[in-house]
Amino acid sequence: MKKIYYLLLALLVTSLTFTACTEDELIETVSESDFPMILDPVFPDRDENGNLPTVATLNRDQTYELTARVTPSEYVTVKWYIDDVEVLTGLEFSALFKAGTYNLKIVATSTNGMSTSREGLLQIDPLDTDPSTTTVGSERIVAAGSKARLYGNNLNLVKYVVIGGQTSDEVTYVEADGCIEYTVPEGLANGEYRVLLGDEDGMEYGGNKVTISSSSLVTGGATKAYLGEEWVLTGVNLDQIQSLTVGGETITTFLRQSKTELVLECPDLAAGDYTLTGQTAAGSLEFYTAEGNVTEVTVSISEMTGKTVLWEGHQYISWDLPEGDPGHQFNIIPDLIPLESYQDVLKAGSKLKLSYTLEPTAEYHQLQITYLDWDPRLATVDFTADGVYEFEITQEILDAIPSEGGLIIVGHGYYLDMVSVE
């Protein structure tokens, strides 16, 4: 009997112990002094290069909705920021965006001043029928009051652009290049601005961002020049350049000079590589590269003798461009050389020379030569620096051109600057 009594007593004590623990766990421990935490949403970390992750991708007609959960909720205020501008206070976020890439930041701040945040990118895609833009190079670095370009799809519908709340209706569609040329509004301060593309009905579409700069910046043409030829540099605010120095020779007289173009005669130096620098009224001239702006670059000077120039320009080449864009498929035959007379220009043993410069932000750079139906590939070249590719025309190629209907250049990640035959 005593054993049963002691056993029941032990069970009672154990039961009371468990009950006490449970009551302790229910005691509220959250206080104003606790550090705030965002429990939801959870965004991925930045990548190894420090770039923000893309946290959502949707079409411009879809509403982006998100609910934040924080702790200690009674002591925390949640604010939402788009492109570093506060747009909402509260736990529930809901918005429609125009096409483009947006920086989304969620900041939770407690009453004691401590805060934490989540940050990522929203990718808003256009509809198929919308005017929309892509980025093919440095064309989004512009100067107030100057001419600029935007590349993309359905841009023939664009009648005006809006930047920084200012409207420019000086817009021209350039069908051959798949772009619009427009005048950047005057008076905009340096910084990043979103672009709106307006159609004839006043409907406005997202065109992502441009950067307004008042500094002189060379964005193209600085790495290559030809003896006896005009040397053309392109960029922004080039009217501020006072001098260029190449191979120890300082040049202060130019053939033409404007905000977007500087033209000079190539200095009479031996063919080779030289350091190029420049001076403006404000200091050293800068040159655009994928790794950042620099104050000196290497220019390769070469001869042009013995060549028949078929075409000169600065055409971006990428099979990512839409069909019909000259950069999607650059036709040597029949556009530069008529099909009916190609053998007057091309002979067996002729050297087709393609002068190119890198698009520094492209993920890879590849040039291909092929027939009109893209098969077979006659040449495939990967490269990491500006240069000239020589392709020998064989009798077999000459014989095949009539049935193939032409000869074309394709690829990705570079500008075609010159096509010549030697």
C-alpha angles and dihedrals in degrees: 000000000000090000091055091048093052091046092054090047092053092050091051093052092048091050092052090049093054091046092053092051092051092051091050092053091055093058110113110247100171113112142167090261093062116109111251118249132192105220094179139057101036113195126199118257123262115273125254090275093053095254119150118249123246105245099182139012121194143145121270091250092058122091115233110221129181136165122207124214116197140171137251080027097183091057101040133086119201121210128184124213130193114195088347093304118119109238106163145014118208143056099279121072124185128161147145117229135198116237115289143076118292134190110231119194129178117197123191114194126183125215089255091061099255116132144181132187149198122214136185146133130273114210111204114189125205123239116257093255096046124104103250140170138225130192116242101166140321095328091116092068102086142162125234111259095014134110117265141170138227124194127205146091132319090005091146085080093061115105100166142005130219121210123173090351092303121117126220118189092178092107126143126184112223104201095185092059099033092236146101124240114211140168115248110231116257124247100032114146121231114280145076121309134181117239124222121199114210127200129205092272092055094252109147127211133191118264098176118233142320128195118229112212131178093191125096111256128174109213102171145020098030099112102056138042137163126224113251093012135102113268112216122198120187131196142095131311091004089151086079094063112113101178146357125210122203127165090354092303117118117210120200101160119077132187094223133359132185139145092277105027140045118187124188138159112264107255116252098253133138114271109271146087122306139176114252123203134160145196132221132184088266098047137271119015115240129219123207119238133163090251093052139283117313134188097225136036137177117254122198113215117197141163127264099201120137096019134123107209111218097177141359128191142096107269119169111227121208134136085216088075115093121270111270093037109117089228091059091058120004109202118214089172123059098008102049097023120029113240092231093057105029093118089062088065106028123055132175104277095025115140116230106205121200117191114201144171127204124254092224098208095052116112092229140000121224133159124198134183117204145140127280094274092047093246130143107017106230094190136008119188129180116196141172102197140044114275152123123277118207119206121186117222112224129199088247090059092047091052092049098048097082094054092040092051098226152342122262145182121226137160139105143273106025145085119240107220105171141008116197141160126223 
